[in-house]
């Protein structure tokens, strides 16, 4: 029995049907494939007005940009005088080899090709009499304009961010990496969504084996759809039972390119305004864009501060609970006295207070995220300030716990990756519980479990704790905890197994 | 494997015998007075919700007497924040210092004083003793060694100089310094 009823037998997986539409490339088959689709349109045309030279034009309304279809396809069909003199077969050849004004015109030989081209926004020009067709890509490019990366702001860095169109995103990368070594390989993922996923890497710099593994896994992803980041990460990564992310998602094309230069492999999926980088390591998730743009000494200090904040957010509530409940000797007398005074009329235990406040913090954050911008801020202010101070005044929680939880929460916001911060928040709750149950012994045990968990994670063969616990036997060069000036970092990270380690003279 | 690990951790938690105690359920002892060389009479001054309370307990030695302290008050008496250790004339300095250091809970930062008579009487008769002694150290320049310093000097040099206190009008006063030899 499951929790809510009988466990279901998932049954045997059904094999992927290849080809999906198995039939002759005819107008009837195309119409059958798109039956009950209100947006599927077709038009019958006679070349040069000759009814013997009938052709059919198919397209999906909304996916096709009408102006392009008119200018690139319909205008030459109507105005080319040569079409009047040629037979249908010759017309087909002429249109395929330059008669149409499209950048790319591809002959379609199977029904599958034609159907999926239509779904991609192309029009299909079918010659029923000779059972041939041409695919003319005239897809609409209606999409969100390239805007600022709202989730990853940086003062001295580029202000463009990835959008939902994979091709726009690859162009943003191309504009920065004007190198013929930049390879963009495409895999189509999802039986129903048929999402194009681009694998980007610099040939000769990225590890070929990692690229191959990524491609193999994408090809093996036999799912209904890949609509969001979770799908890619959960199907691509080695370990699923972890709250920590293994692919770094970034909105910033400059950051994406910098990591491609370091030897990482990038993924861009159509419909997801984020570029993914792999393999993910702890240092990658704790690096911010300003580490590269700021003065290196300033960046080094901020980087150390960020790691300090990570430890603070993880351990502060746990250490507070452990100290108050089990090890009061750790607290200086004035602090112990003020904690006692503050807790005098509070009816709840310290562990209950801390855990409840940590959970409330999450609830306020979640509520703030779900609501539109201004309303979200109002909820945060109401939850954090009004309810928090009212709870302290009403002696429902002690101010010390509130300060500890708020400090830990704010320290958590210094983590650049929100995905990583999510994992840290989950472990913070566990550490606090361990501190409340077993004191410092519990915190130490839970801390050791956390280190063990992180040490057990690998992403495409690269240990997650690189470069702190593994660096392919080499000294760390470059930016981990301490950022070094770029002229001193002459090698790419050893852990990425780059074929070309040297990155400068 | 994971199940075993979790079971192991739970067993460890259960067997450790630890149980947290809220700070509000604890009275922090701030000054300890020791009289006698064995049996020992211990006088503890604590502050519970702003009220000064004095506890007396006897034991075979300082360690056992401190164990006995725990059950005296309505709340648990903790010697984790003892700031001053006052020894009466009859107290065995070496034994007391060693036991306090080994016992560890009192903290090594507690300063060591001598009473010009019974430590218990001095502690009981002086209101706000702990704060006054602190003020004497910080403002009047009285040199009172910490527990660790006193024991270290005693072990190294065989003697240690300690400030001597007398009670005058319900308040402790410095009556000079006395060099005490160790055993």
Contacts between the chains, C-beta under 8 A, distances in Angstrom:
chain1	res1	chain2	res2	distance
A	321	B	20	8.0
A	324	B	22	7.4
A	324	B	23	5.6
A	325	B	20	3.0
A	325	B	21	6.5
A	325	B	22	6.9
A	326	B	18	6.3
A	326	B	20	5.3
A	326	B	21	7.8
A	328	B	23	5.9
A	328	B	26	6.5
A	328	B	28	7.5
A	328	B	78	6.3
A	328	B	80	5.2
A	328	B	81	7.4
A	329	B	80	3.7
A	329	B	81	7.1
A	329	B	105	6.4
A	329	B	107	6.2
A	333	B	28	7.1
A	333	B	30	7.4
A	333	B	81	4.7
A	333	B	83	6.6
A	336	B	23	6.4
A	336	B	28	6.3
A	336	B	81	6.1
A	337	B	28	7.6
A	337	B	47	8.0
A	339	B	23	5.6
A	340	B	23	5.0
A	340	B	24	5.9
A	340	B	26	7.9
A	340	B	28	7.8
A	343	B	22	7.2
A	343	B	23	6.4
A	343	B	24	5.1
A	344	B	24	6.2
A	344	B	49	7.0
A	349	B	22	6.1
A	350	B	20	7.7
A	350	B	22	6.2
A	350	B	23	7.8
A	351	B	20	7.1
A	436	B	20	6.5
A	437	B	13	6.0
A	437	B	20	7.9
A	438	B	13	5.4
A	438	B	16	6.2
A	438	B	18	5.7
A	439	B	18	5.7
A	439	B	20	6.7
A	441	B	16	6.2
A	441	B	18	6.8
A	442	B	13	7.0
A	445	B	9	6.3
A	445	B	12	7.3
A	449	B	9	7.8
